[in-house]
Amino acid sequence: MDIEQARTFLEIVRCGSLVAAAERLFVSQTAITARVQRLEQQLGCQLFVRSRSGASLTSDGEAFVSYANQLVQTWEAARRDLPLPEGCQQVLHVGGEVSLGNPMMLDWVSALHRELPSHAIRSEVSDGESLLRKVEMGLLDAALVYQPTYGPGLQVEQLMEEKLIRVRRVERPEPYIYIDWGEAFRRQHDAALPDCARPALSFNLGPLALQFILDQGGSGYFRTRVVQAYLDSGVFERVPQAPEFTYPTFLVYPRKRDSEALQQAFAILRRLVAAGASDWSQRWDPVI
């Protein structure tokens, strides 16, 4: 199948009509119609129902959306990676959640670049759901996430177990700030702390919430490693009798993509985690 057919299909889905898709792709409506007809012939099913108001997806069309996205993304990934950079034997694609970007992903990529000089490294920081979808699609070799997906082709390894603990700025302990650590945390949090279930202020990104409390004051739940330096310096203190929540980090990768290079990469990662020498404070300004 021509990749342009998949792109055309997705553009029609986004625009809602063949006419609008033709304008966006700078081709004639006749060309758009021909691409759709060829695609439907190849798949043996109807993808759109055409009407004067536009084009709506059939059930088969809705099912094809994810496949079309995979086709286009895989093709774009191949175009980015090939040909291999001069002197490189292989490309490693690794990803991590945003709050693991510094220092965990940064340390891992730095070590890979240093210890596997014959390999090109492609790193990506994103939300866990997007990373896991790319692992399943084969666009990532491995991802560091908090809430893994379990499937017959996926290997899930717990790298470390942390706690989410409630801390507060010593001089300015209010207000309480909710940090979104995922659906599992939300359920446990709301059950244990119903009075804090609807706070006036919330963040979906830990580093932003941390910087806010450093600047403005307040309290919230953070990973132990991230706030330990602030606790040691007296900038933060733990909130007495506040419940704690477990928050492990997982390495997820497809078994079929296993290779000697990946095992080397994973060994490097495990060594870094075991050493535990990184600065996890995520500070933007030298508060401590």
Salt bridges, closest charged atoms under 4 A:
GLU4 OE2 - ARG7 NH1 2.68
GLU11 OE1 - ARG14 NH2 3.08
GLU11 OE2 - ARG24 NH2 3.64
GLU40 OE2 - ARG50 NH1 3.45
GLU76 OE2 - ARG7 NH2 2.20
GLU76 OE2 - ARG79 NH1 3.89
ASP81 OD2 - HIS93 NE2 2.46
ASP81 OD1 - ARG122 NE 3.43
GLU115 OE2 - ARG114 NH2 3.96
GLU115 OE2 - ARG271 NH2 2.40
GLU124 OE2 - LYS134 NZ 2.90
ASP141 OD2 - HIS93 ND1 3.70
ASP141 OD1 - ARG257 NH2 2.78
GLU157 OE2 - ARG270 NE 2.75
GLU162 OE1 - ARG223 NH1 3.47
GLU162 OE2 - ARG225 NE 3.66
GLU171 OE1 - ARG169 NE 3.35
GLU183 OE2 - ARG187 NH1 3.99
ASP190 OD1 - HIS189 ND1 2.99
GLU237 OE2 - ARG168 NE 2.75
GLU244 OE1 - LYS163 NZ 3.19
GLU244 OE2 - ARG238 NH2 2.32
ASP279 OD2 - ARG283 NH1 3.06
